[in-house]
Each structure stands twice: as structure tokens, then as C-alpha cells.
């Protein structure tokens, strides 16, 4: 699962907002996020608490900071990316003393204070199905999530000169089709497997069947006998995340195949699913990240329009090497080398809603 934390940080840079006399733009050390602050409010080296995008704040904290009008969501309690006078603002900062309980002193850079402040991460609602029940995910599957490049620029450095596979990050809901080594077929949403009563179907299962994925699953199981096989993708279409691609029917776009404990390389996935419409849109492959960026920042490169619907802005990009690998993200435990960058322009557009 990607990291969510409300952390103690140091202001790294502060510069004048180009279009607002009463605002500055700032960043914190080691992170690529930028955010708008009051003019002269912070200086380089100030210790602050950084509250990231998708943080859900408790009412008591909102009232203490008096920021209700700047938050999003139905309850006006969620931090979203905003575009303020032409500048992208991702998250917010505040002085430690303004939010920490009386008598509590925290100054360790990087320390997560989300539990202390009662801040949680926003999770988009899943599609719950009538006529069934939700169970735990199958052993070995786990919740699928990818760390963000804004928080881990060091991982981008690892990918810069490696041949990469770069795809569009699409806006939908996570879906998986699993075939256990025993032959049992399980359909899953992001956090649960789905068990239907009396053989009834559900949106996830119907979309996998309509896409012809079940037949290819049998081929995979013959190719990898005695191993669990999981197809992982994004379910998109009517009623899902506002159906931003304006689709008339549900479909699944694959982004990974997991066999036993390993993910297949992109070229291996293409062997089993050669049709481009079965997969998330491909932006580039077998090119180093440095070559593909061609002088752009990864934030700039994440902006653009979707290949599913060219009238819709894409949510972002996902980058992984052509050969699966692992890397230390900074906590001493190597994990899969893959990273995402959500488009600041897309996020600012969504933040206006």
C-alpha cells in the first residue's frame, strides 16, 4: 500500500507567487510537492507539519486552523490539489504549535503525526454488490497500490537510465481475477474478494467475462501449473468514478499479471494479452526514463489527455522497468520497483469539484 503520512518537515524553498502579491509558493525538503502559502509566512528551514493531498481532517482541527473554505468533499474536510492564480498547490503546511496538543513537542523530521491529529487517508468508495458478501482477499494477493514520485524522487533516479515501460494511470476502481492452484476462481475488488449467493454475477465478474479474460486465464494456468495466477487491472465505465471516459459499458484494463509471488515483465504480459484494448494505454516502452522525459519534469510529463478518451485529461502515469526489480524506498525493506505520478493539472481540476 502506498505511504500516507502527515509528517514533520523543513521548508526547503520559498519563492514569490508570480501572479499574487499576497502569496508565496513553497516546498519542503526532499519532496517534490509545491504549495501556496501567505506572503512572508514561512522561511527556508522552518519546521512545519505537512498535510498531503487526500488527507481527511477531523472537525476539531479544521476549526482550529479555520480552513473549512479551503477544503473539498461533501463534508468540506478533505485536502485536494488546487490551482491558485495559475500555480498548483498540493497539500498544506502549518506550524507545529498550531495543531499539536498542549504539552506535546515533536521535532523529528519525517515523523508521522497523523494518528496524533486524527487525520486519515481518503479512500474512494468501492462498488458494493447486492446478493453477495465481501470476504478477505486471497492469500498472497494484497491491496494493490503504488507509491507516488512526489514523495520518492530517489526512486525516479533509479529508473532514469533503465529501459522503462510507461503507461497511463487511469481513473477507475481496482479489480482482480484470481485462479488458485486448486482451480478455484475468485473475483476481487480493491480490499475484498466477492462471494455471490446462488451463483449470481457482479459488475467485476461480468466485466472480466465480457473482455474474454477468463479464457486467457485458463491458458495462463496451463503455462504456470500449480501456481496461483492473478490478473490485475482497473474497472472503468458507467457509475465508476464519474465515468470520466464517457463509456457506455464496463470494461477492465489490465496493468499486471502476478504468478505465484512474482509479477510478469511487461513483455510477458503482452504475450498473453496482445490487444491494446485489454490493457492500460501504453505511452512508451523500452526507452529510458531520461530519454522519454526529454528535459521535462515527471510532473510535467504526467499531464496530458487520455488515450481512452482524448477529450479527458489523464489522471497520470505509471513507470516501471522492463525487467522486474526491487528497490529500497527508504525504510530498509526492498519492494517492487514501480512508481506513479498523478497529473497536477488533473488533480487541480478534480479539486475544483
C-alpha positions as CSV (number, residue, x, y, z in Angstrom):
1,X,0.0,0.0,0.0
2,X,1.3,3.4,-0.9
3,X,2.5,5.6,2.0
4,X,0.2,8.1,3.6
5,X,1.7,10.2,6.3
6,X,1.3,13.6,7.9
7,X,4.9,14.5,8.6
8,X,7.2,16.9,10.4
9,X,9.2,18.6,7.7
10,X,11.5,21.6,7.0
11,X,10.6,24.2,4.5
12,X,13.0,23.8,1.6
13,X,12.4,26.7,-0.7
14,X,10.1,29.7,-0.8
15,X,9.6,31.9,-3.8
16,X,7.3,34.7,-4.9
17,X,4.0,33.7,-6.4
18,X,4.2,35.1,-9.9
19,X,0.5,36.1,-10.1
20,X,-0.5,37.0,-6.5
21,X,1.1,39.8,-4.4
22,X,-0.1,38.3,-1.1
23,X,1.1,34.7,-1.7
24,X,4.4,32.8,-1.9
25,X,5.0,29.3,-3.2
26,X,7.0,26.8,-1.1
27,X,8.2,23.3,-0.9
28,X,9.6,21.0,1.8
29,X,13.0,19.4,1.8
30,X,13.1,16.0,0.0
31,X,9.6,16.1,-1.5
32,X,8.6,17.3,-4.9
33,X,5.2,18.8,-3.8
34,X,4.7,22.6,-4.0
35,X,2.0,24.6,-2.2
36,X,0.9,28.1,-1.8
37,X,1.3,30.0,1.5
38,X,0.8,33.5,2.7
39,X,3.5,36.0,1.7
40,X,6.3,36.1,4.3
41,X,4.6,33.3,6.3
42,X,7.5,30.9,6.1
43,X,11.2,30.9,5.5
44,X,13.7,28.3,4.4
45,X,14.5,25.9,7.4
46,X,11.2,26.5,9.3
47,X,9.9,23.3,10.8
48,X,6.3,22.6,9.9
49,X,3.7,19.8,9.6
50,X,3.0,18.9,6.0
51,X,-0.6,17.6,5.4
52,X,-0.8,15.9,2.0
53,X,-3.5,15.7,-0.7
54,X,-6.3,13.2,0.2
55,X,-5.9,13.8,3.9
56,X,-9.3,13.8,5.7
57,X,-9.2,16.2,8.7
58,X,-11.3,16.0,11.9
59,X,-13.7,18.9,12.5
60,X,-11.7,20.0,15.6
61,X,-8.6,20.5,13.6
62,X,-10.4,22.3,10.8
63,X,-11.9,24.7,13.2
64,X,-8.6,25.3,15.0
65,X,-6.9,26.2,11.6
66,X,-10.0,27.9,10.3
67,X,-9.6,26.3,6.8
68,X,-13.1,24.9,6.1
69,X,-13.5,27.1,3.0
70,X,-10.3,25.7,1.5
71,X,-11.2,22.0,1.8
72,X,-13.1,19.8,-0.6
73,X,-15.5,16.9,-0.5
74,X,-19.2,16.7,0.6
75,X,-18.2,17.5,4.2
76,X,-15.5,20.0,3.3
77,X,-12.9,18.1,5.2
78,X,-10.5,16.8,2.5
79,X,-7.3,18.3,1.2
80,X,-7.2,18.4,-2.6
81,X,-4.8,19.7,-5.2
82,X,-5.8,23.2,-6.1
83,X,-4.7,25.7,-8.8
84,X,-4.3,29.1,-7.1
85,X,-3.8,32.0,-9.5
86,X,-2.1,29.7,-12.0
87,X,0.1,27.8,-9.5
88,X,-0.5,24.2,-8.5
89,X,-0.8,23.8,-4.7
90,X,-0.5,20.2,-3.4
91,X,-1.3,19.9,0.3
92,X,-0.9,22.4,3.1
93,X,1.5,23.2,5.9
94,X,1.1,24.6,9.4
95,X,3.4,25.4,12.4
96,X,3.8,22.6,14.9
97,X,2.4,24.7,17.7
98,X,-0.8,25.5,15.8
99,X,-2.0,21.9,15.7
100,X,-0.2,19.7,18.3
101,X,-1.9,19.1,21.6
102,X,-0.7,21.2,24.5
103,X,2.4,19.8,26.1
104,X,3.3,17.6,23.1
105,X,6.6,18.5,21.4
106,X,7.6,16.8,18.2
107,X,10.6,17.8,16.1
108,X,11.9,14.7,14.5
109,X,11.9,15.3,10.7
110,X,9.8,12.7,8.9
111,X,7.8,11.7,12.0
112,X,4.2,10.8,11.2
113,X,1.8,12.7,13.3
114,X,-1.4,11.6,11.5
115,X,-2.6,9.4,14.4
116,X,-2.0,12.2,16.9
117,X,-4.0,14.7,14.9
118,X,-6.8,12.2,13.9
119,X,-6.0,12.6,10.2
120,X,-6.9,9.7,7.9
121,X,-6.5,9.0,4.2
122,X,-9.4,9.4,1.9
123,X,-10.4,6.1,0.2
124,X,-12.9,6.3,-2.8
125,X,-16.0,4.2,-2.2
126,X,-16.0,0.7,-3.8
127,X,-18.8,-0.7,-5.8
128,X,-20.7,-2.9,-3.4
129,X,-22.8,-5.7,-4.9
130,X,-26.2,-6.8,-3.7
131,X,-26.9,-10.5,-3.4
132,X,-23.4,-11.3,-2.1
133,X,-20.9,-10.7,0.6
134,X,-17.4,-9.3,0.8
135,X,-14.6,-11.5,2.2
136,X,-10.9,-11.0,2.8
137,X,-8.6,-11.0,-0.2
138,X,-7.0,-14.3,-1.1
139,X,-3.6,-15.2,0.5
140,X,-0.8,-13.6,-1.5
141,X,-2.8,-11.0,-3.3
142,X,-2.9,-8.0,-1.0
143,X,-4.2,-4.5,-1.7
144,X,-2.6,-3.1,-4.8
145,X,-1.2,0.4,-4.5
146,X,1.8,2.3,-5.9
147,X,4.0,4.9,-4.2
148,X,4.0,8.4,-5.6
149,X,7.0,10.0,-7.3
150,X,6.4,13.3,-5.4
151,X,7.3,11.6,-2.2
152,X,10.1,9.4,-3.6
153,X,12.2,11.3,-6.1
154,X,15.1,8.9,-5.2
155,X,13.2,6.1,-6.9
156,X,12.9,8.2,-10.1
157,X,16.7,8.5,-10.0
158,X,16.9,4.6,-10.0
159,X,14.7,4.5,-13.2
160,X,16.3,7.4,-15.1
161,X,18.7,5.3,-17.1
162,X,16.9,2.0,-17.2
163,X,14.7,0.8,-20.1
164,X,11.2,1.5,-18.8
165,X,7.5,0.7,-19.5
166,X,5.4,3.8,-19.1
167,X,1.6,3.7,-19.1
168,X,-1.3,6.0,-18.5
169,X,-2.7,5.9,-14.9
170,X,-6.5,5.6,-15.4
171,X,-9.3,6.6,-13.1
172,X,-11.4,3.7,-12.1
173,X,-11.6,1.1,-9.4
174,X,-9.1,-1.7,-8.7
175,X,-10.2,-5.2,-9.9
176,X,-8.6,-8.6,-9.9
177,X,-9.4,-12.1,-11.2
178,X,-7.6,-14.9,-9.4
179,X,-7.3,-18.5,-10.3
180,X,-6.0,-20.6,-7.3
181,X,-3.7,-23.6,-8.0
182,X,-6.7,-25.7,-6.9
183,X,-8.8,-24.3,-9.8
184,X,-11.0,-22.0,-7.7
185,X,-11.8,-18.7,-9.5
186,X,-12.2,-15.6,-7.3
187,X,-13.2,-12.1,-8.3
188,X,-11.9,-9.2,-6.2
189,X,-12.3,-5.5,-5.7
190,X,-9.7,-3.4,-4.1
191,X,-10.0,-4.6,-0.5
192,X,-12.1,-7.7,-0.7
193,X,-13.0,-10.8,-2.6
194,X,-16.6,-11.1,-3.7
195,X,-18.7,-14.1,-2.9
196,X,-22.1,-14.1,-4.6
197,X,-25.1,-16.0,-3.3
198,X,-26.7,-18.6,-5.6
199,X,-24.3,-18.1,-8.4
200,X,-25.4,-14.5,-9.1
201,X,-23.0,-12.3,-11.1
202,X,-21.5,-9.0,-10.2
203,X,-20.1,-6.0,-12.1
204,X,-16.5,-7.1,-11.7
205,X,-17.0,-10.7,-12.8
206,X,-19.2,-9.6,-15.7
207,X,-16.6,-7.2,-17.0
208,X,-13.8,-9.8,-16.9
209,X,-16.1,-12.3,-18.7
210,X,-17.1,-9.7,-21.3
211,X,-13.4,-9.0,-22.0
212,X,-12.6,-12.6,-22.6
213,X,-10.2,-12.7,-19.8
214,X,-11.4,-16.0,-18.3
215,X,-10.3,-17.9,-21.4
216,X,-6.8,-16.5,-21.2
217,X,-6.7,-17.2,-17.5
218,X,-7.0,-20.9,-18.4
219,X,-4.1,-20.6,-20.8
220,X,-2.0,-18.9,-18.1
221,X,-2.9,-21.7,-15.6
222,X,-1.7,-24.3,-18.1
223,X,1.5,-22.3,-18.7
224,X,2.1,-22.0,-14.9
225,X,0.7,-25.1,-13.3
226,X,0.4,-25.5,-9.6
227,X,0.7,-21.7,-9.1
228,X,-1.9,-19.0,-8.3
229,X,-2.5,-16.6,-11.1
230,X,-3.9,-13.1,-10.7
231,X,-5.0,-10.7,-13.4
232,X,-4.9,-7.1,-12.0
233,X,-6.5,-4.2,-13.7
234,X,-8.8,-1.2,-13.5
235,X,-12.5,-1.4,-13.9
236,X,-14.0,1.6,-15.7
237,X,-17.3,2.5,-17.1
238,X,-20.8,3.7,-16.0
239,X,-21.2,4.6,-12.4
240,X,-17.4,4.3,-11.6
241,X,-15.5,7.4,-10.6
242,X,-18.0,9.6,-12.5
243,X,-17.2,7.6,-15.7
244,X,-14.8,10.3,-16.9
245,X,-14.1,8.5,-20.1
246,X,-17.8,8.6,-21.0
247,X,-18.0,4.8,-21.6
248,X,-21.3,3.1,-22.4
249,X,-20.2,-0.3,-21.0
250,X,-18.0,-1.6,-18.2
251,X,-14.6,-3.0,-19.1
252,X,-11.3,-3.9,-17.4
253,X,-7.9,-2.6,-18.5
254,X,-5.1,-4.8,-17.2
255,X,-1.8,-3.5,-15.8
256,X,-0.3,-6.6,-14.2
257,X,-0.2,-10.3,-14.0
258,X,1.0,-12.0,-10.8
259,X,2.1,-15.6,-10.9
260,X,2.9,-17.2,-7.6
261,X,4.9,-14.5,-5.8
262,X,6.2,-12.5,-8.8
263,X,4.8,-10.1,-11.4
264,X,5.5,-10.8,-15.0
265,X,7.6,-8.4,-17.0
266,X,5.7,-6.1,-19.4
267,X,6.7,-8.2,-22.5
268,X,5.4,-11.3,-20.8
269,X,2.1,-9.7,-20.2
270,X,1.9,-8.7,-23.9
271,X,2.4,-12.3,-24.9
272,X,-0.8,-13.3,-23.2
273,X,-2.7,-10.1,-23.8
274,X,-1.5,-8.7,-27.2
275,X,-4.6,-6.5,-27.8
276,X,-4.0,-2.9,-26.7
277,X,-7.7,-2.5,-25.6
278,X,-7.2,-5.2,-23.0
279,X,-4.5,-3.1,-21.2
280,X,-4.0,0.3,-19.7
281,X,-2.8,2.7,-22.5
282,X,0.9,2.5,-23.3
283,X,2.8,5.7,-23.6
284,X,6.3,4.3,-24.1
285,X,8.3,1.1,-23.7
286,X,12.0,0.1,-24.0
287,X,13.1,3.7,-23.6
288,X,15.0,5.1,-20.6
289,X,13.0,7.5,-18.4
290,X,15.6,10.2,-19.1
291,X,15.1,9.8,-22.8
292,X,11.3,9.9,-22.5
293,X,11.2,12.9,-20.3
294,X,13.5,14.8,-22.7
295,X,14.1,17.6,-20.3
296,X,10.6,17.7,-18.7
297,X,10.0,17.1,-15.1
298,X,8.0,14.0,-14.3
299,X,5.2,16.2,-13.1
300,X,5.1,18.0,-16.5
301,X,5.2,14.7,-18.3
302,X,2.3,13.3,-16.3
303,X,0.0,16.0,-17.7
304,X,-1.9,15.3,-20.9
305,X,-5.0,13.8,-22.4
306,X,-6.2,10.2,-22.1
307,X,-5.7,7.7,-24.9
308,X,-9.1,6.2,-23.9
309,X,-11.0,9.4,-24.5
310,X,-8.8,12.3,-26.0
311,X,-11.3,14.9,-24.6
312,X,-10.5,13.7,-21.0
313,X,-7.4,14.7,-19.1
314,X,-5.4,11.7,-18.0
315,X,-5.0,11.0,-14.3
316,X,-1.3,10.5,-14.5
317,X,1.4,7.9,-15.4
318,X,2.9,4.7,-14.1
319,X,6.6,3.9,-14.6
320,X,8.2,0.5,-14.1
321,X,11.4,-1.1,-15.6
322,X,11.1,-3.5,-18.5
323,X,12.7,-6.2,-16.2
324,X,11.0,-6.5,-12.8
325,X,13.2,-5.4,-9.9
326,X,13.1,-4.3,-6.3
327,X,14.5,-1.2,-4.6
328,X,14.7,0.3,-1.1
329,X,12.2,3.2,-0.9
330,X,14.0,4.4,2.2
331,X,12.7,2.2,5.0
332,X,15.3,-0.5,4.7
333,X,12.9,-3.1,3.1
334,X,13.3,-3.5,-0.7
335,X,10.0,-3.5,-2.5
336,X,8.8,-3.7,-6.1
337,X,10.3,-1.0,-8.4
338,X,7.3,0.8,-9.7
339,X,6.1,4.4,-9.2
340,X,3.3,6.7,-10.2
341,X,3.0,10.4,-10.9
342,X,-0.5,11.8,-10.7
343,X,-1.0,14.8,-13.0
344,X,-1.1,18.1,-11.1
345,X,-3.4,19.6,-13.7
346,X,-5.8,16.7,-13.4
347,X,-5.8,16.8,-9.6
348,X,-6.3,20.6,-9.6
349,X,-9.3,20.1,-11.9
350,X,-10.7,17.4,-9.6
351,X,-10.1,19.6,-6.6
352,X,-12.4,22.3,-8.0
353,X,-15.4,19.9,-7.7
